[in-house]
Amino acid sequence: MFDDRSPIYLQIAEQIKNDIVSGALTSDEQVMSTNQYAAFYRINPATAAKGFAQLVDDGILYKKRGIGMFVAPNAGDLLRTARRDSFFADVVDPMVREAKAIGIPLTDILDHIRSYGEA
């Protein structure tokens, strides 16, 4: 599940974010506790807690005292908005630069993208 590309707590946070965006976790749904998470993935509970704390700080999860952590009601919208904001800078701009570098006309890229809509 985890790799060496980034700290494990960041990968935990990213996995939960992906689950929310995909709909695997929904608003007000309870998530595994840090201890359950740590036991399941065989990691230090402090590492899991650090990932959860980041999500709480970002407004993605909220705590119910004595019960656990839950998905914030607007978490899906927050995450989709953030990803849309970074989509062009992180995905499209590098793709266009690479296409120009290797000589692919932008019209070919657009035609290729449009073919996905027709499939």
FENJO-V383724 format. One record per residue. N is the residue number from 0. RES is the residue in one small letter. PSI is psi in whole degrees, 0 to 359 (NA if undefined). Layout:
n=(N | N)
res=(RES | RES)
psi=(PSI | PSI)
This chain:
n=(0 | 1 | 2 | 3 | 4 | 5 | 6 | 7 | 8 | 9 | 10 | 11 | 12 | 13 | 14 | 15 | 16 | 17 | 18 | 19 | 20 | 21 | 22 | 23 | 24 | 25 | 26 | 27 | 28 | 29 | 30 | 31 | 32 | 33 | 34 | 35 | 36 | 37 | 38 | 39 | 40 | 41 | 42 | 43 | 44 | 45 | 46 | 47 | 48 | 49 | 50 | 51 | 52 | 53 | 54 | 55 | 56 | 57 | 58 | 59 | 60 | 61 | 62 | 63 | 64 | 65 | 66 | 67 | 68 | 69 | 70 | 71 | 72 | 73 | 74 | 75 | 76 | 77 | 78 | 79 | 80 | 81 | 82 | 83 | 84 | 85 | 86 | 87 | 88 | 89 | 90 | 91 | 92 | 93 | 94 | 95 | 96 | 97 | 98 | 99 | 100 | 101 | 102 | 103 | 104 | 105 | 106 | 107 | 108 | 109 | 110 | 111 | 112 | 113 | 114 | 115 | 116 | 117 | 118)
res=(m | f | d | d | r | s | p | i | y | l | q | i | a | e | q | i | k | n | d | i | v | s | g | a | l | t | s | d | e | q | v | m | s | t | n | q | y | a | a | f | y | r | i | n | p | a | t | a | a | k | g | f | a | q | l | v | d | d | g | i | l | y | k | k | r | g | i | g | m | f | v | a | p | n | a | g | d | l | l | r | t | a | r | r | d | s | f | f | a | d | v | v | d | p | m | v | r | e | a | k | a | i | g | i | p | l | t | d | i | l | d | h | i | r | s | y | g | e | a)
psi=(313 | 149 | 188 | 8 | 333 | 167 | 147 | 322 | 327 | 324 | 324 | 311 | 318 | 320 | 316 | 319 | 315 | 321 | 325 | 314 | 322 | 346 | 0 | 330 | 135 | 170 | 136 | 12 | 139 | 139 | 164 | 149 | 165 | 323 | 320 | 317 | 314 | 318 | 318 | 316 | 2 | 54 | 169 | 133 | 329 | 327 | 314 | 318 | 324 | 319 | 318 | 320 | 321 | 318 | 325 | 315 | 326 | 357 | 18 | 322 | 157 | 156 | 141 | 114 | 126 | 356 | 311 | 200 | 144 | 156 | 128 | 146 | 326 | 14 | 316 | 316 | 318 | 315 | 318 | 321 | 316 | 319 | 324 | 320 | 325 | 355 | 311 | 318 | 322 | 333 | 303 | 311 | 312 | 325 | 316 | 318 | 316 | 318 | 317 | 319 | 325 | 7 | 27 | 121 | 146 | 329 | 324 | 322 | 314 | 318 | 318 | 315 | 317 | 329 | 334 | 325 | 337 | 345 | NA)
